[in-house]
């Protein structure tokens, strides 16, 4: 079969679209034991540790959906993520331990707009303790359908703060040099008092 595909690609220049190729390999198991299947591959950069992400999801325990539903009389459930509708949603800094370990791991490998079915072993879900609210019993594997709605990188914020601190350090240094060499502070020169 591979030989036939290679021949057709070579002879006709036709290759399946990247999304088709990716879909064929999208059913996998990670080294940590997470089983996943990409329903839809997103586009753009995957989130890095510390980036804020917005996701919608559905949780299943032994095939049964166990999520609270948004919408209806509880519309506040969907206020945080645009287009969430009646789906549960979450926003958090990925890779910081704010969610179950399996989420931190799998979301860092997704791209915005991507949807993935995920089966987490108990150790990467709520472990031997179960969920704090008692809905997920101890030692339970969980299944999720997760959509990565958006990634908000903190690089811009960090770069902006770095620039501000750099400017502040330069001003302090200039003031110290002015004081050392002239006996007057920089603010005196700027105010026209010298």
Secondary structure, DSSP 8 states (H G I E B T S, - for coil): -HHHHHHHHHHH-----HHHHHHHT-EEE-TTS-EEEEEE---S----TT-EEEEEEEEEETTEE-----BTTBGGGGSSSTT-TTSEEEEEETTSSSS-HHHHHHHTT--TT-EEEEEE-GGGTTTTT--TTSSS-TT--EEEEEEEEEEE-SHHHHHHHHHHHHHHHHHHHHHHHHHHHHSS-HHHHHHT--
